Amino acid sequence: MSIDKMNNYDFGIVGLGVMGRNLLLNIADKGFAIAGLDLDPQKAESLEAEASEGHRIKVTTQVKEFIGALQQPRAIMLLVPAGKPVDMAIASLVPLLDKGDIIIDGGNSYFADTDRRFNELSGMGIHFFGMGISGGESGARRGPSLMPGGDKKAYERLRPIFEAVSAKVNGEPCVEFLGNGSAGNYVKMVHNGIEYGIMQLIAETYDLMKRLYGFDTQTVQQTFEKWNEGELNSFLLEITAQILKKKEGDQYLVDLISDWARSKGTGKWTSQNAMDLQVPVPVIDAAVNMRDMSKYKPERLEAAKLLHWDGHAVDLPATTLIDRLKQALYFVIITTYAQGLAQLTVASESYSYELDLRVVTKVWRGGCIIRAALLEDFRKAYAANPDLRNILLDNTIAQKLLSTQASLREVLKDAIANGIPVSGYVNALSYFDAYRSEKLPTNIIQAQRDYFGAHTYERIDQEGIFHTLWD
């Protein structure tokens, strides 16, 4: 299984949990010699037992032995929990490394931490990459989407391995160097924010079908499955259709799962940073807020009895309702991607990432949680116009929205009239309507700010900064 010659392993992975083990085996499958390090002997033994005879793998619990096995310049990926564990892993490796060696953080680290580590290690002559990995444990084993950022020249040492193990779409690997510094971790953060948004939108669609239209779970499942065969094709819709099939006895498992939703914080990071950059991402904000709202279960149970509302039945053929909802979902998913991509545009300028959104959308087309048929349309839009500020300004995408907006507005009328919470849907439409507005009512806000705080304002009829004594 393993080869004992020192300095002969192409790549190293620190952290042999589920993600680390699966990615290591994926790399070994592609013919690379790979070393793994974990301080837990059980994880090391488990990996050795899982490896095949044809694999060239070395597994150890000793840092010095691990470093000594790697060919120079060494390339080492960390797959440990974000935060202090990353710093601790780096500290254990650095004394044994040489200038020109490479460390890749493959976890969901906050981009500002990646910038700090990048700068600290650059001063030592060590290249540091923050790389987003999407696709979960099955993606790591069979082909993930990889989002590396750091030193472009040093990336050439990593490229053959990453291209071999990544997912492929039309023969193209779902990995490419994305940009400078923490670009990789930042792109993954926004990826996760979009993921939050789309998950919320699918959940709201499920709720509308069940509570507003009165469809049974089997009908919802079959509808999602059919939708996934067309322009709505995506990983998240696909797995939702699979989830809705699962039964325990006579009950659907989904009906037994608590509505108390949890999170690991990456959606919140996206939302918080968008506010720092003054980029509106209201669907992502709503998705974070609704996960927070879910935690107030005792209060919601009390409010359900007190704050009652009687709606009215939606009296239309099921085929009409399903077609209308399909178009509405298509609309809101497009606007969610648009918000995340707009955030990447501004962040690239603010943090000097030099992102190419054609490349970002290309990398997202396969292997990742937000992979979808739509991403090929986005890739084409950015290929045609690399300076596109917002995907909504692409003519093809605009036509998709114009042809589906009427359905969304009808769906929202019924949802609001019946008291069904659809904050993701509502914020998607509000974003669209605000973005296409030549004039917003924020002139009133400017006047209010000047009235109570003398904050001044600009005029549309003359240049300059103005203040008025309003009272």
N, C-alpha and C positions, 0 to 999 in steps of 0.2 A: 504493500500500500504506500509506504513512504520511502523516500530516498534520504540517505544519511549524510551525503556530502554537504559540507558547510558552504555558506555563501552561494547557494545554488537555487534558492527559492525566489520565484518571480514577485511574490506579493505576500503581505502579511495582514492578518486580521486580529485585532484585539477585542475580545468580547464574543464568546461563543454561545450566546443565548439563541433564541429562535431565529432572529434576523441574521446574526453573525454566522451561525452554523449553515443556514440555507444559502447565504451568499457565497460562503467558502466552498460549499459543494458545487454550486453553479460554476464558479471559477475553475474548480478542478475538472468538472465535466468538459470544459472547453480546452483542456490540455495543458493548463498552466500548473506549475509547481507552486504550492501555497502553504504557508505556515500559519498556524493559529495559536493564540495565547489566551488562556483564561486562568485566573487564580483558583478557580473552583475545579478540583480534580475530577468531580463527577461529570461536569460539562465536557472536559477534555476527553474522558474515557467514552462518553456517549457519542461524541463526534467520531472517534476512532472506530467505534463499532458500526457506525452508519456508513462510513466511507467504503467505496468499492475497491477491488483489487487494482483496477487500472488508474486509480487516482494517485497523484503524487502530492501527498499531504504529510506535513509534520505538525504534531500537536504537542504543546508543552505548557507547563505552569510556571516556567522560569523565564524571566524577562531577558536575561543575558543570553540564554540558549536561543530564544526566539530571535533576538537581534542578530546573533551570529549566523543564523541560518539564511538570512536574506542577502540577495545579490545587491551590489551598489550601482547607482544610488538606490537606497532602500525606499520602498513604497509601503506604507503601513496605514491601514484603515481602522479607525476607532468606531466600534458599534457598541457603545456604552450609553447609559442614560445621560441626558443633557444636564448641564450645570457642573457642579463640583467633580463628579466622576470623570468628566472629560479632562479637566485641569489636572486631576490626580493621575490619570493615565499618561498625559503628556509629560508630567514631571518624572514619572518612572522611566520613560523612554529616552528623554533628551540627553541625559548624561552619557548614554551609550551610542548616540547618533553622531554622524559626521556632516559637515557642510554639504549641501546638495541633496540630502535625504528629504523625503516627503512624508508628511502626516496628513491624512484625510479624515475629517470628522464626518461620519456618515449618519449622525443622529439629527434629531430636530432641535438643534441649538439655536438660541436667539441670535439674530444676525450681528448685534452689537458685541456679543461675546466672541463671535468669530472674528470680527475686526480686531479686537484686542489680542487674540491669540495669533492672528496673522502678523500683526506688527511686532509682537514680542518674539516670535520665532524667526521672522525675517531678519531681525537684528543678530540672530545666531547663525544665519546662513541656512536655515531650514525652511523649506517651502511648506506652507500650510494651505489646505483646501477645506472649505466647507462644502459638503455635497449633500443635497437633498436626495433622498431615495423614496420613491413611491411605488406602491404595489403590494405592500404588506408582506407576510411571510411567504405566500405562494409566489408573489412577484419576485422576491429575492431568490427563490429557488429556480424559477422558470424564465425570468426575464423582467427586470424592473425598469422603470423610467429613472434615469440618473441625471442629476442637475449639479454639475461641478462648477465651482468658481474659485479663483485664486490666481496663480501665476501661469500665464498662457504657455510660456516655453516649457515649464516643468510638466504641463499637462501631457506633453508628447510621451513622457515615460508611462503615463497611465492609460492613454488612449486605446492601445490595442486590447488591453484587458477589459476596459469598460465597454468598448464597442462589441466585444465578443459576448459578454454576459447580459447585455441590455435587451429589452424587448425590441422587436423589429416590426416596422410597418412598411409594406411595399419594399422589403429588403433593406430599408434604411434603419440604422440603429437609433433607439430613443435615448441618445446621450450625445451631448456636444458641449464643448467649453462655452460657458454662458457669459462670464464677465469677471471683472476684477474683484479682489477682496472677498467680501461676504456675499457676493452675488448669488451663489448657489443656494445658501441657506435662506436668503431673502426670497428668491423665486419659490422655494419650497414652502415658505411661510405663506405667501400669497396663494399658492396652489391649495394649501390647506384651508385658507379663508374661503376660496371659491367652493371647495368641497363642503364646508359648513353650509354655505348658501344653498347649494344644489340639494343637499340632504334635507334641509328645511323645506324647500319647495316641493320635493317629492312627498315628504310627510304631509304637507298641506293638501296636496293633490289627493293623496289617500284619504285624508279627513273629509275633503269635499265629496268624494265618491261615496263614502260611507254615511256621513251625517247629513249632507245636503241632498244628495241624489238617492240615498237609500239602497245603494248597490250592496250585494253580499260580497264576502271576501273572495270567493271564487271568481266573480265577475271582475273585481278589481285586479286580481292576479292575472287573469287572462288578458285584460286590457293592457296592463303594463308589459306583458310578454309580447303582445302584438305591436305596441308602440316601439319596442326595442328593435324591431325588425326594419324600421324606417329611419327617418331623419332624426328621431330622438334617441337613436342607438347610443348607449353609454354604459359604462361599467356599473354606475350607481343604479340605473334603472334595471339593468340585468339582474343584479343581486337582490333588488327589492322584489322582483317577480319570483325569484327563487325562495326568498324569505317567506313570502305569502303562501307558498305551497306546503310549508312544513306544518305537520300536525302532531299532537300528542293525544292519542286516543281519538275522540270525536271532535276535539277542539283545535283550532289553529293556534300554533305556538305564539304568534305575534299578539294574540288577544290575552295571553297570560304574562306578557312582559310589562314591567312597570314603566310608566311614562316619565319617570324621573331620569332625565338625560344627563350624562356626565361629559366631561371634556378634559383635554390635556393642556389647553391654553393657547394653541397656535392660532385658532380663529380670533381669540381676543387680541393676540399680538398684532394680527393683520389689521383689525379694527382700530386699535390704539395708534399704530403707526400711521395709518391712513389719516387719522385726525391730526397727527403731528405734521404730515405733509399737506394737509388741507385738501385731501382727495376724498370726495364723497363715495362711500361704499355701503349704501343703506341696506342692501339685501344681506350682506355679511354682518352688518351691525344687528339686524333683526334676528338673524340666525343665532348669534351669540346671546342676544337678549332672551330669546325663547328657550334656550337651554337653561338660562338662569331662572326664567319664569317657572319652568317645570319643577324646580326644587321647592317651590312654595305649595306643595301638594296639600297640606292641612288647611291652609288658607283658601286654596281654590275649592276644596270640598265645601267649606263654609260659604264661600261666595256663590257657589253654584245654587245653593238653596235660597240665598238672599237676593241676588242680583239676577232675577229671572227675566227672560225675554221670549216672547212667542213669535216665531216667524211664520212663514207660509210655504206650502209645498211648491216645488218647481214642477209645473205640469207641462213637460215636454217629452218627446220620445227619447228613449235611452241613447239611440244612435246620434241624435242631435247633441245631447249633453256630452257624450264622450268625445265627439269631434270638436266641439267648442273647447272642452277642457284640454284636449291634446294641443290645439293651437295656442291656448293660453300658456301652457307649460313650456312650449317651445319658445315663446316670447320671453318669459321670465328667466329662463336659463340663459338665453343669449345676453340679456342685460346684466346678469350676474357675472358672466365671463367678462363683459365689457368693463365692469367696475374694477375687477381684479387686474385686468390688462392695463387700464388707465393708471392704476396705482403703480404698476411696474414701470410705466413710461416716466412718471414723475420721479420715482425713486432712482431710476437709472441716472437721471440728470442730477439729482440731489446728492447721490452717493458715488458718482463717477463710475458706475458699473459698466457702462457701454453695452447695455443689453441690446440684442437683436430679437424683437418679438416674433419674427419669422422662425427663428431657431427655438425660442421658448415654446411656441405652439406646436412646432414639429416634434419636440421632445415629449410633449404631453399627449401625443396622439395614441400612444400605446404603452402598456405596462403600468400605468398609474391610475389612481383612484378617480381622477376627473377625466379620464380618456373618454372621448365622445366623437361621433361622426362630424360634429360641428367644427372641431379643431382643424380639420383639413380646410374648411372654408376660411377660417381665420388665418391659417398659414398662407393661403393664396392671397388674401387681402394684404397681408404685410409684405409678401413678396412683390406684389404690384405697387405698393406704396409704403416703403420703409419708414417714412416720416408720419404715418397715420397716428394722430393724437388719441383717437378713440375709435374702436372698431365700429361704433354706430355710424361713423362718417363714411364707411365703405358703402358704395352703392348697392352691392349685392346683399349685404347684411341689412341695410336699411330697407330694402324691398321685402325681406323676410319679416321684419317688424311691422311694416305698413300693412302687410297682408294678414297679420294675425292679431293686431291690436284690438280690433272690434270684438273678437271672441273673448279676449282677456277682460275687456270692460263689461261685457255681459256676465261673465263668471263672477266678477267682483260685485256687481249689483246684487246678485242672488246671495252671495256669501255674506255681505254686509247686512242685507235685509233679514237674514236668518241668524245673525250673531255668530257666524263661524269665524274664528280667528285666522286671518291669512296675512300676517304682517310681511312675510316674504313676498307674496304676490303684490300687495299694496305698495311696498317700497320699490319693487321693480318698475311698476307703472309710474310711480311718482318721480323716480329717477329719469325715466324716459321723457315724461312730460316737462320736467324742469329743464332737462338738457336741450330740448327742442324749443324752449321758450325764448323769444327774442328779448322779452322784458320780464323780470321777476319783481315781486313786491318788496324787495329788499331796500328800495329807496326809502320806504317807511322806517325800516330798521336804522338806516343811517341817520335819518332825521331824529329818531328817538334817542340814539346815542349822543347826538350833538345836543339835544335838549337837556338831558340829565347829567351829561358828563363833559360837555364841550369837546367832544372827540373829533369834530369837524367832518366835512363831507366834500365830495366832488360834485360838479354840475355837468349837465350834458350840453349846455348852451355856451359855456365859456371855460377856459383853462383856469387851473388854480385850486387852492384848498380854501374852504369857506367855513365860517362859523356864524351862527345867527343867535341873537338874543330873542328867544321864542316867546318868553312871557312878557 
